[in-house]
Amino acid sequence: MGAGWKCWEIGAGGGSIARWLAERVAPNGTVLATDLDLTRISKGSHSNLDFVRHDVAHDAIPTAEYDLVHARLVLVHLPEREEVLRALVRSLRPGGSILIEDFDYVVQDGWEPATPDDQLYRRVHRGLQELLHRRGADTRYARRLPQLLRSAGLIDVSVEGRLVLGQAARSGIDAMRANFLQTGDELVAGGLVSRDDLARALTLLDGAEFPVLPLLVSAWGRRPD
Protein backbone atom coordinates (compact mmCIF):
# COMPACT_ATOMS: atom_id res chain seq x y z
CA MET A 1 0.00 0.00 0.00
CA GLY A 2 1.27 3.45 -0.83
CA ALA A 3 0.60 6.91 -2.19
CA GLY A 4 -2.29 7.16 -4.62
CA TRP A 5 -4.26 4.14 -3.43
CA LYS A 6 -8.05 4.34 -3.12
CA CYS A 7 -9.16 2.52 0.03
CA TRP A 8 -12.43 1.55 1.73
CA GLU A 9 -12.47 0.98 5.48
CA ILE A 10 -15.69 -0.84 6.50
CA GLY A 11 -16.85 -0.65 10.11
CA ALA A 12 -14.75 2.41 10.87
CA GLY A 13 -15.47 2.37 14.62
CA GLY A 14 -13.50 5.24 16.17
CA GLY A 15 -11.68 5.92 12.92
CA SER A 16 -8.12 5.03 13.94
CA ILE A 17 -7.44 2.63 11.06
CA ALA A 18 -9.05 5.00 8.56
CA ARG A 19 -6.79 7.84 9.71
CA TRP A 20 -3.72 5.59 9.48
CA LEU A 21 -4.71 4.56 5.94
CA ALA A 22 -5.20 8.20 4.96
CA GLU A 23 -1.65 8.98 6.05
CA ARG A 24 -0.24 6.03 4.11
CA VAL A 25 -1.94 6.89 0.79
CA ALA A 26 -1.42 10.67 0.94
CA PRO A 27 -1.11 13.03 -0.81
CA ASN A 28 -3.16 11.88 -3.78
CA GLY A 29 -4.77 8.72 -2.42
CA THR A 30 -8.18 8.64 -0.73
CA VAL A 31 -9.94 6.70 2.00
CA LEU A 32 -13.67 6.13 2.39
CA ALA A 33 -14.56 5.07 5.94
CA THR A 34 -18.07 3.74 6.55
CA ASP A 35 -20.10 2.57 9.51
CA LEU A 36 -23.68 2.32 10.68
CA ASP A 37 -22.87 4.65 13.60
CA LEU A 38 -20.60 7.65 13.06
CA THR A 39 -21.03 9.16 16.53
CA ARG A 40 -17.88 7.54 17.96
CA ILE A 41 -15.56 8.77 15.21
CA SER A 42 -12.78 11.26 15.77
CA LYS A 43 -12.33 12.59 12.24
CA GLY A 44 -9.03 14.41 12.56
CA SER A 45 -7.80 16.78 9.88
CA HIS A 46 -7.15 14.47 6.91
CA SER A 47 -8.37 16.11 3.70
CA ASN A 48 -8.24 12.78 1.83
CA LEU A 49 -10.54 10.95 4.29
CA ASP A 50 -14.34 10.85 4.17
CA PHE A 51 -16.65 9.29 6.78
CA VAL A 52 -20.04 8.16 5.45
CA ARG A 53 -22.90 6.22 7.01
CA HIS A 54 -23.34 3.00 5.01
CA ASP A 55 -24.96 -0.39 5.59
CA VAL A 56 -22.70 -2.85 3.81
CA ALA A 57 -25.40 -5.54 3.94
CA HIS A 58 -28.13 -3.48 2.24
CA ASP A 59 -26.72 -0.34 0.59
CA ALA A 60 -25.15 -0.25 -2.86
CA ILE A 61 -21.58 -1.49 -3.29
CA PRO A 62 -19.66 -0.19 -6.34
CA THR A 63 -17.78 -2.36 -8.81
CA ALA A 64 -14.05 -2.13 -9.65
CA GLU A 65 -13.57 0.94 -7.47
CA TYR A 66 -10.94 0.28 -4.80
CA ASP A 67 -7.29 -0.73 -4.51
CA LEU A 68 -7.83 -1.91 -0.94
CA VAL A 69 -10.91 -2.98 1.03
CA HIS A 70 -10.61 -3.73 4.76
CA ALA A 71 -13.23 -4.95 7.25
CA ARG A 72 -12.46 -5.98 10.82
CA LEU A 73 -15.10 -7.61 13.06
CA VAL A 74 -17.93 -6.77 10.67
CA LEU A 75 -18.85 -9.76 8.50
CA VAL A 76 -19.02 -12.14 11.46
CA HIS A 77 -22.21 -10.36 12.55
CA LEU A 78 -23.98 -10.37 9.17
CA PRO A 79 -26.33 -13.20 8.15
CA GLU A 80 -25.56 -12.16 4.53
CA ARG A 81 -21.79 -12.33 5.12
CA GLU A 82 -20.92 -14.53 2.13
CA GLU A 83 -22.98 -12.47 -0.33
CA VAL A 84 -21.43 -9.29 1.09
CA LEU A 85 -17.94 -10.76 0.78
CA ARG A 86 -18.47 -11.54 -2.89
CA ALA A 87 -19.75 -8.01 -3.48
CA LEU A 88 -16.69 -6.57 -1.73
CA VAL A 89 -14.43 -8.65 -3.97
CA ARG A 90 -16.23 -7.22 -7.00
CA SER A 91 -15.57 -3.72 -5.65
CA LEU A 92 -11.83 -4.25 -6.14
CA ARG A 93 -10.01 -2.86 -9.11
CA PRO A 94 -7.90 -5.37 -11.07
CA GLY A 95 -4.86 -6.03 -8.89
CA GLY A 96 -6.65 -4.71 -5.80
CA SER A 97 -6.56 -6.46 -2.43
CA ILE A 98 -9.04 -7.23 0.32
CA LEU A 99 -8.28 -7.93 3.99
CA ILE A 100 -11.00 -9.46 6.18
CA GLU A 101 -10.45 -9.92 9.93
CA ASP A 102 -12.81 -11.65 12.32
CA PHE A 103 -12.73 -13.52 15.60
CA ASP A 104 -13.02 -17.29 15.61
CA TYR A 105 -13.82 -19.06 18.87
CA VAL A 106 -11.99 -22.26 18.03
CA VAL A 107 -9.59 -21.77 20.97
CA GLN A 108 -12.27 -20.87 23.47
CA ASP A 109 -14.44 -23.78 22.35
CA GLY A 110 -11.55 -26.15 23.08
CA TRP A 111 -10.44 -24.51 26.30
CA GLU A 112 -10.80 -26.75 29.36
CA PRO A 113 -11.84 -24.73 32.45
CA ALA A 114 -9.50 -25.38 35.37
CA THR A 115 -11.36 -23.64 38.22
CA PRO A 116 -14.96 -22.84 39.18
CA ASP A 117 -14.37 -19.25 38.05
CA ASP A 118 -13.15 -20.53 34.68
CA GLN A 119 -16.31 -22.60 34.38
CA LEU A 120 -18.51 -19.62 35.26
CA TYR A 121 -16.77 -17.36 32.78
CA ARG A 122 -17.06 -19.94 30.04
CA ARG A 123 -20.76 -20.34 30.78
CA VAL A 124 -21.31 -16.59 30.41
CA HIS A 125 -19.20 -16.38 27.29
CA ARG A 126 -21.10 -19.25 25.69
CA GLY A 127 -24.28 -17.38 26.50
CA LEU A 128 -22.90 -14.41 24.58
CA GLN A 129 -22.05 -16.69 21.65
CA GLU A 130 -25.58 -18.06 21.62
CA LEU A 131 -27.01 -14.53 21.64
CA LEU A 132 -24.81 -13.61 18.67
CA HIS A 133 -25.92 -16.72 16.82
CA ARG A 134 -29.57 -15.84 17.45
CA ARG A 135 -28.87 -12.46 15.86
CA GLY A 136 -27.38 -14.12 12.78
CA ALA A 137 -23.68 -14.11 13.63
CA ASP A 138 -21.40 -17.07 12.96
CA THR A 139 -18.45 -17.22 15.35
CA ARG A 140 -16.89 -20.10 13.40
CA TYR A 141 -17.01 -18.72 9.88
CA ALA A 142 -13.59 -16.98 10.01
CA ARG A 143 -11.78 -20.30 9.71
CA ARG A 144 -13.35 -20.63 6.23
CA LEU A 145 -12.13 -17.25 4.99
CA PRO A 146 -9.29 -18.63 2.83
CA GLN A 147 -11.69 -20.93 0.97
CA LEU A 148 -14.27 -18.14 0.61
CA LEU A 149 -11.70 -15.75 -0.84
CA ARG A 150 -10.41 -18.34 -3.28
CA SER A 151 -13.92 -19.29 -4.36
CA ALA A 152 -14.58 -15.60 -5.04
CA GLY A 153 -11.79 -15.67 -7.62
CA LEU A 154 -8.93 -14.12 -5.66
CA ILE A 155 -5.30 -15.13 -5.94
CA ASP A 156 -2.34 -14.89 -3.54
CA VAL A 157 -4.69 -15.80 -0.70
CA SER A 158 -3.04 -15.94 2.73
CA VAL A 159 -4.21 -16.15 6.32
CA GLU A 160 -2.78 -15.70 9.79
CA GLY A 161 -4.16 -16.03 13.31
CA ARG A 162 -3.26 -13.92 16.32
CA LEU A 163 -3.77 -15.03 19.91
CA VAL A 164 -2.85 -12.69 22.78
CA LEU A 165 -2.70 -13.65 26.47
CA GLY A 166 -1.88 -12.04 29.81
CA GLN A 167 -1.07 -8.34 30.09
CA ALA A 168 -0.88 -7.99 26.30
CA ALA A 169 -4.54 -8.98 26.11
CA ARG A 170 -5.87 -5.89 27.90
CA SER A 171 -7.53 -4.51 24.78
CA GLY A 172 -9.28 -7.84 24.25
CA ILE A 173 -10.38 -7.91 27.87
CA ASP A 174 -11.74 -4.37 27.57
CA ALA A 175 -13.63 -5.37 24.42
CA MET A 176 -15.14 -8.41 26.16
CA ARG A 177 -16.22 -6.26 29.10
CA ALA A 178 -17.93 -3.89 26.66
CA ASN A 179 -19.67 -6.87 25.02
CA PHE A 180 -20.99 -8.13 28.36
CA LEU A 181 -22.16 -4.67 29.42
CA GLN A 182 -23.88 -3.93 26.10
CA THR A 183 -25.67 -7.27 25.91
CA GLY A 184 -26.11 -8.04 29.61
CA ASP A 185 -29.81 -7.22 29.88
CA GLU A 186 -30.56 -9.22 26.74
CA LEU A 187 -28.50 -12.17 27.97
CA VAL A 188 -30.45 -12.27 31.23
CA ALA A 189 -33.84 -11.66 29.61
CA GLY A 190 -33.20 -14.46 27.13
CA GLY A 191 -32.40 -16.95 29.88
CA LEU A 192 -28.83 -17.37 28.65
CA VAL A 193 -27.09 -16.31 31.88
CA SER A 194 -28.09 -15.30 35.38
CA ARG A 195 -27.62 -11.77 36.65
CA ASP A 196 -25.26 -13.03 39.37
CA ASP A 197 -23.10 -14.97 36.88
CA LEU A 198 -22.89 -11.94 34.62
CA ALA A 199 -21.78 -9.72 37.51
CA ARG A 200 -19.15 -12.29 38.56
CA ALA A 201 -17.83 -12.59 34.99
CA LEU A 202 -17.39 -8.81 34.83
CA THR A 203 -15.48 -8.93 38.11
CA LEU A 204 -13.21 -11.67 36.78
CA LEU A 205 -12.34 -9.53 33.78
CA ASP A 206 -10.77 -7.00 36.15
CA GLY A 207 -8.03 -9.54 36.89
CA ALA A 208 -5.24 -8.92 34.38
CA GLU A 209 -4.29 -12.60 34.15
CA PHE A 210 -7.78 -13.95 33.52
CA PRO A 211 -7.68 -15.71 30.15
CA VAL A 212 -9.66 -14.24 27.27
CA LEU A 213 -8.87 -16.31 24.24
CA PRO A 214 -10.39 -15.14 20.96
CA LEU A 215 -8.37 -15.95 17.87
CA LEU A 216 -8.23 -13.06 15.41
CA VAL A 217 -8.17 -14.51 11.89
CA SER A 218 -6.81 -12.19 9.20
CA ALA A 219 -7.25 -13.36 5.61
CA TRP A 220 -6.40 -11.52 2.44
CA GLY A 221 -6.25 -11.99 -1.31
CA ARG A 222 -5.79 -10.09 -4.56
CA ARG A 223 -8.00 -9.69 -7.59
CA PRO A 224 -6.15 -10.91 -10.69
CA ASP A 225 -4.76 -8.25 -13.02
C-alpha positions in Angstrom: 0.0 0.0 0.0 1.3 3.5 -0.8 0.6 6.9 -2.2 -2.3 7.2 -4.6 -4.3 4.1 -3.4 -8.1 4.3 -3.1 -9.2 2.5 0.0 -12.4 1.6 1.7 -12.5 1.0 5.5 -15.7 -0.8 6.5 -16.9 -0.6 10.1 -14.8 2.4 10.9 -15.5 2.4 14.6 -13.5 5.2 16.2 -11.7 5.9 12.9 -8.1 5.0 13.9 -7.4 2.6 11.1 -9.0 5.0 8.6 -6.8 7.8 9.7 -3.7 5.6 9.5 -4.7 4.6 5.9 -5.2 8.2 5.0 -1.6 9.0 6.1 -0.2 6.0 4.1 -1.9 6.9 0.8 -1.4 10.7 0.9 -1.1 13.0 -0.8 -3.2 11.9 -3.8 -4.8 8.7 -2.4 -8.2 8.6 -0.7 -9.9 6.7 2.0 -13.7 6.1 2.4 -14.6 5.1 5.9 -18.1 3.7 6.6 -20.1 2.6 9.5 -23.7 2.3 10.7 -22.9 4.6 13.6 -20.6 7.6 13.1 -21.0 9.2 16.5 -17.9 7.5 18.0 -15.6 8.8 15.2 -12.8 11.3 15.8 -12.3 12.6 12.2 -9.0 14.4 12.6 -7.8 16.8 9.9 -7.1 14.5 6.9 -8.4 16.1 3.7 -8.2 12.8 1.8 -10.5 10.9 4.3 -14.3 10.8 4.2 -16.6 9.3 6.8 -20.0 8.2 5.5 -22.9 6.2 7.0 -23.3 3.0 5.0 -25.0 -0.4 5.6 -22.7 -2.8 3.8 -25.4 -5.5 3.9 -28.1 -3.5 2.2 -26.7 -0.3 0.6 -25.2 -0.2 -2.9 -21.6 -1.5 -3.3 -19.7 -0.2 -6.3 -17.8 -2.4 -8.8 -14.0 -2.1 -9.6 -13.6 0.9 -7.5 -10.9 0.3 -4.8 -7.3 -0.7 -4.5 -7.8 -1.9 -0.9 -10.9 -3.0 1.0 -10.6 -3.7 4.8 -13.2 -5.0 7.2 -12.5 -6.0 10.8 -15.1 -7.6 13.1 -17.9 -6.8 10.7 -18.9 -9.8 8.5 -19.0 -12.1 11.5 -22.2 -10.4 12.5 -24.0 -10.4 9.2 -26.3 -13.2 8.1 -25.6 -12.2 4.5 -21.8 -12.3 5.1 -20.9 -14.5 2.1 -23.0 -12.5 -0.3 -21.4 -9.3 1.1 -17.9 -10.8 0.8 -18.5 -11.5 -2.9 -19.8 -8.0 -3.5 -16.7 -6.6 -1.7 -14.4 -8.6 -4.0 -16.2 -7.2 -7.0 -15.6 -3.7 -5.6 -11.8 -4.2 -6.1 -10.0 -2.9 -9.1 -7.9 -5.4 -11.1 -4.9 -6.0 -8.9 -6.6 -4.7 -5.8 -6.6 -6.5 -2.4 -9.0 -7.2 0.3 -8.3 -7.9 4.0 -11.0 -9.5 6.2 -10.5 -9.9 9.9 -12.8 -11.7 12.3 -12.7 -13.5 15.6 -13.0 -17.3 15.6 -13.8 -19.1 18.9 -12.0 -22.3 18.0 -9.6 -21.8 21.0 -12.3 -20.9 23.5 -14.4 -23.8 22.3 -11.5 -26.1 23.1 -10.4 -24.5 26.3 -10.8 -26.8 29.4 -11.8 -24.7 32.5 -9.5 -25.4 35.4 -11.4 -23.6 38.2 -15.0 -22.8 39.2 -14.4 -19.3 38.0 -13.1 -20.5 34.7 -16.3 -22.6 34.4 -18.5 -19.6 35.3 -16.8 -17.4 32.8 -17.1 -19.9 30.0 -20.8 -20.3 30.8 -21.3 -16.6 30.4 -19.2 -16.4 27.3 -21.1 -19.3 25.7 -24.3 -17.4 26.5 -22.9 -14.4 24.6 -22.0 -16.7 21.6 -25.6 -18.1 21.6 -27.0 -14.5 21.6 -24.8 -13.6 18.7 -25.9 -16.7 16.8 -29.6 -15.8 17.5 -28.9 -12.5 15.9 -27.4 -14.1 12.8 -23.7 -14.1 13.6 -21.4 -17.1 13.0 -18.4 -17.2 15.3 -16.9 -20.1 13.4 -17.0 -18.7 9.9 -13.6 -17.0 10.0 -11.8 -20.3 9.7 -13.3 -20.6 6.2 -12.1 -17.2 5.0 -9.3 -18.6 2.8 -11.7 -20.9 1.0 -14.3 -18.1 0.6 -11.7 -15.8 -0.8 -10.4 -18.3 -3.3 -13.9 -19.3 -4.4 -14.6 -15.6 -5.0 -11.8 -15.7 -7.6 -8.9 -14.1 -5.7 -5.3 -15.1 -5.9 -2.3 -14.9 -3.5 -4.7 -15.8 -0.7 -3.0 -15.9 2.7 -4.2 -16.2 6.3 -2.8 -15.7 9.8 -4.2 -16.0 13.3 -3.3 -13.9 16.3 -3.8 -15.0 19.9 -2.9 -12.7 22.8 -2.7 -13.6 26.5 -1.9 -12.0 29.8 -1.1 -8.3 30.1 -0.9 -8.0 26.3 -4.5 -9.0 26.1 -5.9 -5.9 27.9 -7.5 -4.5 24.8 -9.3 -7.8 24.2 -10.4 -7.9 27.9 -11.7 -4.4 27.6 -13.6 -5.4 24.4 -15.1 -8.4 26.2 -16.2 -6.3 29.1 -17.9 -3.9 26.7 -19.7 -6.9 25.0 -21.0 -8.1 28.4 -22.2 -4.7 29.4 -23.9 -3.9 26.1 -25.7 -7.3 25.9 -26.1 -8.0 29.6 -29.8 -7.2 29.9 -30.6 -9.2 26.7 -28.5 -12.2 28.0 -30.4 -12.3 31.2 -33.8 -11.7 29.6 -33.2 -14.5 27.1 -32.4 -16.9 29.9 -28.8 -17.4 28.6 -27.1 -16.3 31.9 -28.1 -15.3 35.4 -27.6 -11.8 36.7 -25.3 -13.0 39.4 -23.1 -15.0 36.9 -22.9 -11.9 34.6 -21.8 -9.7 37.5 -19.2 -12.3 38.6 -17.8 -12.6 35.0 -17.4 -8.8 34.8 -15.5 -8.9 38.1 -13.2 -11.7 36.8 -12.3 -9.5 33.8 -10.8 -7.0 36.2 -8.0 -9.5 36.9 -5.2 -8.9 34.4 -4.3 -12.6 34.1 -7.8 -13.9 33.5 -7.7 -15.7 30.2 -9.7 -14.2 27.3 -8.9 -16.3 24.2 -10.4 -15.1 21.0 -8.4 -16.0 17.9 -8.2 -13.1 15.4 -8.2 -14.5 11.9 -6.8 -12.2 9.2 -7.2 -13.4 5.6 -6.4 -11.5 2.4 -6.2 -12.0 -1.3 -5.8 -10.1 -4.6 -8.0 -9.7 -7.6 -6.1 -10.9 -10.7 -4.8 -8.3 -13.0 
